């Protein structure tokens, strides 16, 4: 019972009294850091070496080859007495190698000391002097570390050939003509080179069976032909020269060419091309119609809005049919014939029969009257295209014809 007095604990019986706890003592330490376990050894300085170039593509003899060397200390101690050496192949040169030993040295006095995690770069400048695979080797060393090395190679190609023009000639013409007909000769001189062709001359020579009627401007007459002086053809460009001839005498193809083109500079031949054309005798003229028979007083004229024309560029063929007689002519029948180098647009009312366009007859043409119409067309092939206009009076009357030669350039 508790009654007005102090509380007392009953005596402890049946055991021993426990000892008070001992004061705290730190665990034993076996390393400088005061932690359990063995001490971590230091690795000292350690250099990682990286070589960098702006491009790994091949270079040509004479090209510069800049190289950047990056040094990174991945160790745990600063570098001491850091040194770098460069050895390179004889296909390379360096302005830093004043002794010509193909060896460069960077002593500690030229390189900074690198603390853990620090980095530094060294620039090298090489020039390619010989073709082939050319290499350079870098070695880095410092006190208290193993040396580090790396090697890099570059493919060196021969010097690019000097830029120069490269000329070729392409011509277009009809293979067969007749005496009295015209022959259009288109000459295109191409420069496939990487430099312009300057100060060149172009000569087009023809045998006596051809007589030049007109030609591209600025030509000068020379024996048997024409010459254009002081011409310039840009790199990857071309120049065209057109000559229209009259066939004045027959010419049978043989060993000799009828037409020859020369491209010259300072009288040195740069390119040449020859063409053979057969000129046949003129066909016999149709007999003169008897009095009272059908007359042939119809005149046809053809003209192209583009001559020369260009492949793929639309143009228009204008046609005029005139009555040159003193009396009206009834039932004038006409058609146009095209070759494969042009594609005509069929006008309303016309009918295409193979390569010809046939039109409804003209009921009547008064004396001196001219009937005109136009046919759009598109050139589809380079060369000389000839269009024929066939005229006839009535179903069985006399006929006449006209033609137009169209020079077609490439795209």
C-alpha positions as CSV (number, residue, x, y, z in Angstrom):
1,X,0.0,0.0,0.0
2,X,1.0,3.6,-0.7
3,X,0.5,6.1,2.0
4,X,2.0,9.4,2.4
5,X,5.6,8.3,2.0
6,X,8.3,7.9,-0.6
7,X,8.1,5.2,-3.2
8,X,10.7,2.6,-2.8
9,X,11.7,-0.1,-5.1
10,X,11.8,-3.6,-3.9
11,X,15.2,-5.1,-3.6
12,X,16.4,-7.1,-6.6
13,X,17.0,-10.6,-5.9
14,X,18.1,-13.7,-7.7
15,X,20.9,-12.1,-10.0
16,X,23.9,-9.8,-10.4
17,X,23.8,-6.1,-10.9
18,X,24.6,-5.1,-14.6
19,X,27.7,-3.0,-15.4
20,X,27.2,0.6,-16.8
21,X,27.8,0.9,-20.6
22,X,31.3,1.6,-21.8
23,X,32.0,5.0,-23.4
24,X,31.9,5.1,-27.4
25,X,35.1,4.3,-29.1
26,X,35.6,4.8,-33.0
27,X,36.2,1.8,-35.2
28,X,39.8,1.0,-36.1
29,X,41.1,2.8,-39.2
30,X,43.3,1.1,-41.7
31,X,43.8,3.8,-44.3
32,X,44.3,7.6,-44.5
33,X,40.7,8.2,-45.3
34,X,39.5,6.9,-41.9
35,X,37.3,4.1,-43.4
36,X,37.3,0.4,-43.2
37,X,39.1,-1.6,-45.8
38,X,42.4,-1.3,-47.6
39,X,43.6,2.0,-49.0
40,X,42.8,2.8,-52.8
41,X,46.2,3.2,-54.6
42,X,46.8,6.2,-56.8
43,X,47.0,5.7,-60.5
44,X,49.0,8.9,-61.1
45,X,48.8,10.9,-64.4
46,X,47.3,9.2,-67.4
47,X,47.1,10.8,-70.9
48,X,44.4,9.9,-73.4
49,X,45.4,10.9,-77.0
50,X,42.8,11.9,-79.7
51,X,43.7,12.9,-83.3
52,X,41.2,15.0,-85.3
53,X,41.0,16.1,-88.9
54,X,38.3,18.3,-90.5
55,X,37.6,15.5,-93.0
56,X,38.7,11.9,-93.6
57,X,38.2,12.3,-97.4
58,X,41.2,11.8,-99.7
59,X,43.3,14.8,-100.6
60,X,45.4,15.7,-103.6
61,X,49.1,16.4,-103.8
62,X,49.6,20.0,-102.7
63,X,46.6,20.1,-100.4
64,X,47.1,21.2,-96.7
65,X,46.3,18.6,-94.0
66,X,45.6,20.4,-90.6
67,X,45.6,18.0,-87.6
68,X,44.5,18.7,-84.0
69,X,46.0,16.6,-81.2
70,X,43.9,16.6,-78.0
71,X,45.5,15.5,-74.7
72,X,43.3,14.7,-71.7
73,X,44.6,13.7,-68.3
74,X,42.3,11.0,-67.1
75,X,44.5,10.1,-64.1
76,X,44.3,11.4,-60.5
77,X,47.6,13.3,-60.4
78,X,49.0,16.2,-62.4
79,X,51.4,15.6,-65.2
80,X,55.1,16.4,-64.8
81,X,57.6,16.7,-67.6
82,X,55.0,16.2,-70.3
83,X,56.5,15.6,-73.8
84,X,55.2,14.9,-77.3
85,X,56.9,13.5,-80.4
86,X,55.6,13.3,-84.0
87,X,57.0,11.1,-86.7
88,X,55.5,11.2,-90.3
89,X,56.0,9.6,-93.7
90,X,58.0,11.2,-96.5
91,X,54.8,11.8,-98.5
92,X,54.0,14.6,-96.1
93,X,55.9,17.8,-95.2
94,X,55.6,20.2,-92.3
95,X,56.7,23.8,-92.0
96,X,57.5,23.1,-88.4
97,X,60.1,20.5,-89.4
98,X,62.9,23.0,-90.3
99,X,65.6,20.3,-90.2
100,X,63.8,18.0,-92.6
101,X,64.0,15.0,-90.3
102,X,60.3,14.0,-90.6
103,X,60.2,14.2,-86.9
104,X,58.9,16.9,-84.5
105,X,59.4,17.2,-80.8
106,X,57.4,19.2,-78.2
107,X,59.4,19.3,-74.9
108,X,57.9,20.0,-71.5
109,X,58.7,23.7,-71.9
110,X,56.2,23.9,-74.8
111,X,53.4,21.9,-73.1
112,X,51.4,22.8,-70.0
113,X,51.1,20.6,-67.0
114,X,47.7,19.0,-67.0
115,X,45.8,18.4,-63.7
116,X,43.3,15.6,-63.3
117,X,40.6,16.1,-65.9
118,X,42.4,18.9,-67.7
119,X,43.0,18.9,-71.5
120,X,45.1,20.7,-74.0
121,X,45.5,20.8,-77.8
122,X,48.4,20.9,-80.2
123,X,48.0,22.0,-83.9
124,X,50.0,20.3,-86.6
125,X,50.2,21.5,-90.2
126,X,51.1,19.0,-92.9
127,X,51.1,19.3,-96.7
128,X,50.6,16.3,-99.1
129,X,53.6,16.0,-101.4
130,X,53.4,12.4,-102.7
131,X,50.4,10.2,-103.7
132,X,49.6,7.1,-101.7
133,X,48.7,6.3,-98.1
134,X,50.7,8.7,-95.9
135,X,50.7,8.4,-92.1
136,X,51.8,10.2,-89.0
137,X,52.4,8.8,-85.5
138,X,52.1,10.7,-82.2
139,X,53.8,9.6,-78.9
140,X,53.2,11.3,-75.5
141,X,55.0,10.6,-72.3
142,X,55.3,12.1,-68.8
143,X,56.9,11.2,-65.5
144,X,55.1,8.5,-63.6
145,X,53.0,7.2,-66.5
146,X,53.2,4.8,-69.4
147,X,53.6,6.5,-72.8
148,X,50.5,6.9,-75.0
149,X,50.6,6.7,-78.8
150,X,48.2,7.0,-81.8
151,X,48.5,6.8,-85.6
152,X,46.5,8.2,-88.4
153,X,46.7,7.9,-92.2
154,X,45.4,9.9,-95.1
155,X,45.0,8.9,-98.7
156,X,46.8,11.3,-101.1
157,X,45.7,11.4,-104.8
158,X,47.7,12.8,-107.7
159,X,47.4,16.4,-108.6
160,X,44.2,17.3,-110.5
161,X,45.1,17.8,-114.2
162,X,45.2,21.5,-115.1
163,X,41.9,23.0,-116.3
164,X,41.8,23.0,-120.1
165,X,39.2,23.0,-122.9
166,X,38.2,19.8,-124.6
167,X,36.5,20.3,-128.0
168,X,34.3,18.1,-130.1
169,X,32.2,18.8,-133.2
170,X,28.7,17.6,-134.0
171,X,27.0,18.2,-137.4
172,X,23.6,17.9,-138.9
173,X,22.6,17.8,-142.5
174,X,20.7,15.8,-145.2
175,X,22.6,12.8,-146.6
176,X,21.1,13.2,-150.1
177,X,20.2,16.3,-152.1
178,X,19.6,17.1,-155.8
179,X,21.2,19.7,-158.0
180,X,19.3,22.9,-157.6
181,X,18.2,22.1,-154.0
182,X,19.5,23.8,-150.9
183,X,21.6,22.0,-148.3
184,X,21.6,23.3,-144.7
185,X,24.7,22.5,-142.7
186,X,24.6,22.9,-138.9
187,X,27.9,22.7,-137.0
188,X,27.9,22.7,-133.2
189,X,31.3,22.9,-131.4
190,X,31.1,21.7,-127.8
191,X,33.6,22.5,-125.1
192,X,33.4,19.5,-122.6
193,X,36.5,20.8,-120.7
194,X,36.8,22.6,-117.4
195,X,38.3,25.8,-118.9
196,X,37.0,28.1,-121.6
197,X,38.3,27.8,-125.2
198,X,39.5,31.3,-126.1
199,X,40.8,32.7,-129.3
200,X,39.8,29.8,-131.5
201,X,38.9,29.7,-135.2
202,X,36.3,27.6,-136.9
203,X,36.6,26.8,-140.6
204,X,34.0,25.1,-142.8
205,X,35.3,24.0,-146.2
206,X,33.2,22.6,-149.0
207,X,34.0,21.2,-152.5
208,X,33.0,23.0,-155.6
209,X,29.7,21.1,-155.9
210,X,28.4,23.4,-153.2
211,X,28.0,27.1,-153.3
212,X,27.5,29.0,-150.0
213,X,24.4,31.3,-150.0
214,X,24.3,32.5,-146.4
215,X,26.0,31.8,-143.1
216,X,26.1,32.7,-139.4
217,X,27.3,36.3,-139.0
218,X,30.9,37.4,-138.8
219,X,32.2,34.8,-141.2
220,X,35.1,35.5,-143.5
221,X,35.7,33.9,-146.9
222,X,38.7,31.6,-147.2
223,X,39.7,29.3,-150.1
224,X,36.9,26.7,-150.5
225,X,35.0,27.9,-147.5
226,X,34.3,30.2,-144.6
227,X,36.1,31.0,-141.3
228,X,35.1,32.5,-138.0
229,X,37.9,34.1,-136.0
230,X,38.5,34.9,-132.3
231,X,35.7,32.7,-131.0
232,X,35.3,31.8,-127.3
233,X,33.4,28.8,-126.0
234,X,32.9,28.7,-122.2
235,X,33.5,25.6,-120.2
236,X,30.6,23.1,-120.7
237,X,29.3,25.4,-123.4
238,X,28.9,25.4,-127.2
239,X,28.7,27.5,-130.3
240,X,26.7,26.8,-133.4
241,X,27.5,27.8,-137.0
242,X,25.0,27.5,-139.8
243,X,25.7,27.5,-143.5
244,X,23.1,27.3,-146.3
245,X,24.5,25.9,-149.6
246,X,23.1,25.6,-153.1
247,X,23.8,22.2,-154.8
248,X,25.3,23.2,-158.1
249,X,26.7,20.0,-159.5
250,X,26.3,16.2,-158.9
251,X,28.6,14.5,-156.3
252,X,28.9,10.8,-155.8
253,X,30.0,9.7,-152.4
254,X,33.6,8.4,-152.4
255,X,36.6,8.5,-150.2
256,X,36.7,12.3,-150.1
257,X,34.3,14.2,-147.9
258,X,32.2,17.0,-149.3
259,X,32.3,19.1,-146.2
260,X,35.0,19.4,-143.5
261,X,35.0,21.4,-140.3
262,X,38.2,22.4,-138.5
263,X,38.6,24.0,-135.1
264,X,42.0,25.8,-134.8
265,X,44.0,27.8,-132.4
266,X,47.2,29.5,-133.7
267,X,46.8,27.3,-136.8
268,X,47.0,24.2,-134.6
269,X,44.2,21.7,-135.2
270,X,42.1,21.1,-132.1
271,X,39.2,19.1,-133.6
272,X,38.0,18.1,-137.0
273,X,35.0,16.4,-138.6
274,X,34.1,15.5,-142.2
275,X,30.7,14.7,-143.8
276,X,29.8,13.0,-147.0
277,X,26.7,14.1,-149.0
278,X,25.4,12.6,-152.2
279,X,24.2,15.2,-154.7
280,X,22.1,13.6,-157.4
281,X,21.3,15.1,-160.8
282,X,18.2,17.2,-161.0
283,X,15.1,15.2,-161.9
284,X,13.5,16.0,-165.3
285,X,11.0,18.8,-165.2
286,X,7.4,17.9,-165.9
287,X,6.3,18.5,-169.5
288,X,4.6,21.8,-170.3
289,X,0.8,21.3,-170.2
290,X,-0.9,21.6,-173.6
291,X,-3.1,24.6,-174.3
292,X,-6.5,24.2,-172.7
293,X,-5.1,21.8,-170.1
294,X,-4.8,22.4,-166.4
295,X,-2.5,25.2,-165.5
296,X,0.2,25.2,-162.8
297,X,0.0,28.8,-161.9
298,X,-0.2,28.1,-158.1
299,X,2.7,29.3,-156.0
300,X,3.3,28.0,-152.5
301,X,5.5,29.7,-149.8
302,X,6.4,28.2,-146.5
303,X,8.1,29.9,-143.6
304,X,8.7,29.0,-139.9
305,X,8.5,31.5,-137.1
306,X,11.6,29.8,-135.7
307,X,14.5,28.9,-138.0
308,X,16.7,27.7,-136.4
309,X,14.2,26.1,-134.1
310,X,14.9,24.2,-130.9
311,X,13.9,20.7,-129.8
312,X,10.9,21.0,-127.5
313,X,10.2,24.6,-128.3
314,X,6.8,25.1,-130.1
315,X,6.9,27.1,-133.4
316,X,4.5,27.9,-136.2
317,X,4.7,27.1,-139.9
318,X,3.1,29.8,-142.0
319,X,1.7,28.8,-145.4
320,X,0.7,31.0,-148.3
321,X,-0.9,29.8,-151.6
322,X,-1.2,32.3,-154.4
323,X,-2.9,32.2,-157.8
324,X,-0.3,33.7,-160.2
325,X,-2.5,33.3,-163.3
326,X,-4.7,35.9,-164.9
327,X,-7.9,34.0,-164.2
328,X,-9.6,32.4,-161.2
329,X,-8.6,28.8,-160.3
330,X,-11.3,26.5,-158.8
331,X,-10.9,23.4,-156.6
332,X,-7.4,24.0,-155.3
333,X,-6.3,20.9,-153.4
334,X,-3.3,21.0,-151.1
335,X,-1.5,19.1,-148.3
336,X,1.6,19.3,-146.1
337,X,4.1,16.6,-145.7
338,X,6.4,16.4,-142.6
339,X,9.3,14.2,-141.7
340,X,9.9,12.6,-138.3
341,X,11.9,15.5,-136.8
342,X,8.8,17.7,-136.2
343,X,5.3,16.9,-134.8
344,X,2.6,19.1,-136.2
345,X,-0.6,20.1,-134.4
346,X,-3.6,19.0,-136.6
347,X,-5.7,22.1,-137.4
348,X,-9.5,21.9,-137.4
349,X,-10.8,20.4,-140.6
350,X,-7.5,18.7,-141.5
351,X,-6.9,15.0,-141.7
352,X,-3.7,13.2,-140.9
353,X,-2.7,10.5,-143.4
354,X,0.6,8.9,-142.2
355,X,3.1,11.8,-142.2
356,X,0.9,14.2,-144.3
357,X,-1.9,16.7,-143.3
358,X,-4.6,16.9,-146.0
359,X,-6.9,19.9,-146.0
360,X,-10.4,20.6,-147.5
361,X,-10.0,22.1,-151.1
362,X,-10.1,25.8,-151.6
363,X,-13.3,26.3,-153.7
364,X,-11.8,29.2,-155.8
365,X,-8.8,31.5,-155.9
366,X,-9.2,34.7,-157.8
367,X,-6.4,35.9,-160.0
368,X,-3.6,37.3,-157.7
369,X,-5.4,36.1,-154.5
370,X,-3.5,34.5,-151.7
371,X,-4.8,32.0,-149.2
372,X,-3.0,31.9,-145.9
373,X,-3.1,29.6,-142.9
374,X,-0.8,28.4,-140.1
375,X,0.1,25.1,-138.5
376,X,1.7,24.9,-135.1
377,X,4.4,22.3,-134.6
378,X,7.0,21.1,-132.1
379,X,10.5,20.1,-133.1
380,X,11.3,16.7,-131.6
381,X,14.8,15.8,-133.1
382,X,17.9,17.7,-133.9
383,X,18.9,18.2,-137.5
384,X,17.4,19.5,-140.7
385,X,13.7,19.0,-141.1
386,X,12.1,19.5,-144.5
387,X,8.4,20.3,-144.9
388,X,6.7,20.0,-148.3
389,X,3.6,21.7,-149.6
390,X,1.9,19.8,-152.5
391,X,-0.6,21.7,-154.7
392,X,-3.0,20.4,-157.3
393,X,-5.8,21.9,-159.4
394,X,-8.8,19.6,-159.2
395,X,-8.6,15.8,-158.7
396,X,-6.5,15.2,-161.8
397,X,-5.0,18.6,-162.6
398,X,-1.4,19.7,-162.8
399,X,0.7,19.8,-159.6
400,X,3.3,22.0,-158.1
401,X,5.1,22.0,-154.8
402,X,7.2,24.1,-152.4
403,X,9.4,23.2,-149.5
404,X,11.0,24.7,-146.4
405,X,14.1,23.4,-144.5
406,X,14.1,24.1,-140.8
407,X,17.3,23.9,-138.8
408,X,16.6,22.3,-135.4
409,X,19.1,22.8,-132.5
410,X,19.3,20.5,-129.5
411,X,17.8,21.5,-126.2
